[in-house]
């Protein structure tokens, strides 16, 4: 196929346009829903709060019955506490002791906070003026019955779980987990615990990709390491295509004599994109087999991680029923200098910090694509536009914190 040299944003748009969300759904307990994608919009079955409630400890009363200027002396009738509402009607001109979260007794509409009141036996002295509705949470103040509390496609957060539970819901329909197959390629690769021979290294890419994918609602099938053998690679890809929704491989998509993955995909599937204007990560392949979508990531560890964060993650979010958004971009002042040759957009690993109320970022040393060590102190990527040349200290740069990419 002819070489395609798309910019990152163009390539991602094409991949997302090519991705159709899985249609299968399943009900799960709210407690088990964290990180899953809502299959449909969820509407509140009740008002929150379901009754008018006090926002403060104090005394509930009718504001209209306070005549003139404070202080006001009112007779006290009963107590309303959380879970134990006052059922006795408060006579005209009276008040009731009330605590935060407790139901406002029938007919009352205002709470005078206890710091502005003084107890005198069965009487209360209100020392400050109050207005109708003060310190009262009305019915539906948080959410009104019937209103949407979750849109379809939202990735469920701990805050959503709390809100859903507060509404009395115990289950929610979510998209089923996507099945993702992963394997690495290369005669030089070993699993930890094996004894390395001459020229062999341990396969960190597969472990890292599996860990990155674990943050998404997917089921990972690990097919191990494939030798630089087109028949073995074809066999693994064919098996994974039967069993998975997406296949992610590492290595074998460049132009070397032993880079068989791209050639096998060309034979049994269809490559839609190959090579990007991106550093690190230029030799990225994307396409389809009979059933599954396919990502062929570069073999260098840093390239694998960067392309997994910037490309695989949003595509998987779409596949799982979500609406991937652009990652959070944070401006910062560069500490030190950066070398950059115009032509390819580059993502260097950086450490973002706050100094004297200003965000600064510095690169984490040698940025070679084989150096996993460049991630050791990193908490962000530094995005360098393709038109940009070298950057000097004090330059304004854009960073992508890892918190918005994971």
N, C-alpha and C positions, 0 to 999 in steps of 0.2 A: 504494500500500500504506500502511497506517497507520504512523505514526512509531513506531519502536522505540527506547527510550532505556535500554538495558541498561548496567549497570556493566561495567567492563573485564573483571573476572574472569568474570562471567556470560556475556558475549559470547564470550570465548575458549573457555569450556567448550562453548558451543553450536557454535562453529566446529570444535573438535576432535572433537566427537561426530559432526559432519557429514562428517568427513574419513576416507576409507578409504585405507590404504597401498597403494601400487602393488605388484602381485603379481610383476611380472617381476624376475628375478634374473640375475646374471652372475658368473662367476668372474673375479677379478682377482689380479694378483701382490700379495703382501704389501707390496712396496715402493710399489705404486700405490694402496693401500687407505686412505690417510690421509683422514679425514673422511667416509668412506663408512659406511653402516649395515649391520651384519652381518645377513644374511638368515636365518641359523639359528644356533643355539647351536654353539659350537666346543668340543670336548673334547680334552684333552691326549693325544697318541698315545704319549708316553713319560713316564717320571719325570724330574723335574729336581731335583737333579742325578741322572743315571742311575747313578751309583756314589757310594759314601761318599767325601767329599772333605774335604781339610783346609781349615779356615777361616783358618789362620795359617801362617807359616813356623815350623818347629821340628823336633821329633823325634816320630815315631809309635811307639807302644808298646802293651803290654797292661797296663792299669791294675792288674789283679788280681795281677800279678807283682811289684808294688812292695810290699815288706814293711817294716813299721816306719815310721820317720820319715825325712824327707829329711836329707841328700842321698842320691841313689841313683846308683850307677855301673853303666852298662849298655854292653855291647859294641855297636858300630855295624855294621849290615849294609846296604850299598847306599843308593841315593837314589831317591825318587819325586818327579818334577817334572811340571808340567802338560803333558799330552800324551805323557808318557814314564813310565808306571807301572812300579813295581818288580815284576818277575815272580818274583824269587827269594824263597823263603819265609824269613822272619826267624825264627831259632831261638828257642826258649823263653828268656826272660830278656833278649832283645836288643831293639834299636830300629833305626829307619831314619830317615835324613835325609829331610825332606819340605818341600815348598813350597806356598804358598797355591794352592788349586784342584786340586792333584794328588790322584790316587786313593789312598785309604788301603790299604796293602798287606794282603793276605789275612791274617786272623787277628788283626790289630791293631785297637784300638778307641779310642785316645786320642792327642791331640797335646799335648806339652809345648812351650810357646812358646819360641822361641830366646832371648828375653831372660832366661828362667829356667833356661837351660842353659849348660854350659861344655864345649867340645870339648877332649879330651885324647888326641890321636892317633886311634886306632881305638876310643876309648871316649868316652862322653858322661856328664857329671855332671848329673843332674836335681836342681836346688837347691830346688824348691818342690813341695809336694804337688799331685797331680792326681787327678781322679775320672774314672771310665769315661764316655766320650762327650765329654769336654772338647775344645773347638775342632774338632769334627768335624761336618760337614754330612751328615746321613744321606740315604740314597736317598729322593727325593721330598720333600726338605725345602722346596723352592720350590713344586712342584706334583706331585701324584700322577697317574700314568697313569690316564686315564679321567675325571678330574675336569673340570668345566666351567671353561674359562678365559675365555670370552666368552659373554654371553647374546645371544639374538636381539634385534635392535633397538639394540644398542650402537653409538654412533658411535666409530669406531676412532681411537685416539690414537697418538702416537709410542711411548708405553709399551706399548700393545697390540701394535704392530708388532714391538717388540723381543721380547716374550714369545712371540708366535706363531713368530717366527723361531727363538728358542731351543728351541722344541719341534720344530723341523725342518720346519715347514710353510712352503710357498712360495706357496700360493694360498688364497684365501678367497672364499666366495660372499657377494655383497653385493646389496642392492637396486639396481635400475637407477636412473639419474639421472632425476629429474623434469624435464620440459620446462616452462619458465616463460616466458610471453610478457609483454613490458612495452611500454608506450607512454605518452606524456604527451599532454595535450590543452590547446589554447589558441592562439588566433590570435597571441598576444603572444610565443610561444616561438620561439627560434632555437637551432640547434646552434652550438657554438663554431666560429669561422672565418667565419661568415656576417656580413654587414654589417647591424647593427640599424637599423630605421627608427624613426619616432616611436612611443613607447610600447611598444617591444619589449625583451625580456630574454632572457638565455640560459637554456636548460633545464638546471638543475642536478639536478633531482629524478631524472631517468632515469639519469643517471650515478651518482648516489648509491645508488639502489635496486639498480642492476646490481652495484655494488661490494659492497653488503651481501649480495646473493644469492650472490656468488662464494665466500663462505665456507661455503656449503652445497653438497652434492653434486647440483647441478642444471645443466642446460643452458639458457642464457638465449637467447631469440630477441627481438631488439630491433626493434620495429616503428616506431620513430621518433616523430615528433610528428604528432598528428592535429589538424586545424583544428577550430574550433567549428562543425562541420557534422555533423548527425545521420546523413547518408548515409555520409560517410567513416568516422565512428565505428562505424556498423553494419557496414561492410565489413571494417574491421580486426578488430572483435570476432568476426565470423563466421569470418574466416581463422584467427585465433588459436585459436578454439575447435576447429577441425579439427586444429591442429598442436601444441597444448599441453595440459598437465595442469592448469595454473593460469595465470590472467591477472592481472596487476597493472597498474592504470592510475593515473595521477596527475592530479588535477584533474577538474572536471566532475561532481562528485557532490553539490554543495551545492544551493542553491535559486535561483540566479540564472537569468536568461533564457537565458544561453549555456551553462548546465550540462547538457549533453546526455547524458552517460554514463549517469546514473541512468535517464533516460527511455528510452534505447535498451535497457538491460538489462531494464527492465520490459516492453518489447515482445517481446524475443527470448529472454528467460530468466526467471529468478525471483530476486528479491532477498529474502534471508532476514533480513538485518539492515541497518538504516540509522540512523545517528546513535547515538552513545554518550554516556554521562555522563563525558566525558573531555576534558581540556585538556592540551596541544593535540591535536586529532584528532577532534573531535566528528563531522564529516561523513564517516564511514567507511561504505562499502557493502560487503556480503558477500553472495554468492549463487552461482548456478550457471547455466551455459548448457547446451547439449545435451550437451557432453562435459566441459568444463573447469569448475573452480571459479573464482570471480572475486572479486578485491579491488579496490575503487575507493577509493584513498587521497586525502586532501585535497591541494589544490594548493600550499598554503604549505609551504616546504621543511622547517621544523622538524616540522610535523604529519606530513609524509610519513615522515620518519626515525623519529619516535617510534612511529608505528603500524606501520611495517615491523619495528621491533625487537620490539615487544610483541605483535603479532598475526600478521604474515606469517611471521616466523621460526618460531614454534612450530608453526603449521599446516603449513609446509613440512617441518619435521622429522617430523611425523606422516605426511605424504604420502610421504616418502622411507623410511618404515619404522622411524622412531625412536620413542622415548618421551619427549616433551618434558617437562622438569621446570620448576617455578617458578624464575625467575631468582634468583640469589644476592642475598639482602637483608642489608645491612650497616648496623647502627646507627651513628650519628655525632652529634656535637654541632654544632649550627648556629652558624656565624659570620655575624654580620650578621642582618638580619631579612628575612622574606619576607611579601609581601602575598598573601592568598588569600581569595577569596569562596566561602563554603560553597555546595555544590550539585553540583560536578563534581570528580572526582578529577583531580589535576594532577601532571604530571611536569616539573619544572624541571631545567635543565642545571646541573650542579654540578662543583666540583673537590674531590675527596676527598683528604685528606692526613693524615699522622700527625704529631702534635705532642706532645712530651713523653709518649709512650706512649699517647696518646689520639687516636682518629679524629675529625677535624673535617671539615666540609664547608661550602662557601660557594657561592652562586649565581654564575653567570658573567654578571652584568650584566642588561641589558634582556632579558626573556624573550619578547618578541613572536615570534609563530609564523613571521614572514618572515625572522628573523635567523639565517642560518647561522653568523654570528659567535658566537652563543651556544654553539656546539660547539667553538670554537677552542681553549679551555683546559679543556674539560670532559672528565672521565673517568668520569662517572656521571650517573644521573638521580636527582633528589630526589623521592621519592614523598610526595605530600601527600593525605591522605584527604579524601573529599568533605565530611565533617562539620567539617573543621578550618577555623578562621578564620585570621587573621594569626598568623605565628610570630615570636617575639622571639629575640634572640640568646641562645644557651645552651640552646635547646629541643632535645629529643631527636627526631631525625628518622630515617627509613629511606632508605637509598640503594641504588641498583641499579648496581653497577660495570659499565662497558661490557664488561669481560672475561667477564661471565656472560651477556651479551646478544648477542654476536657469534658 
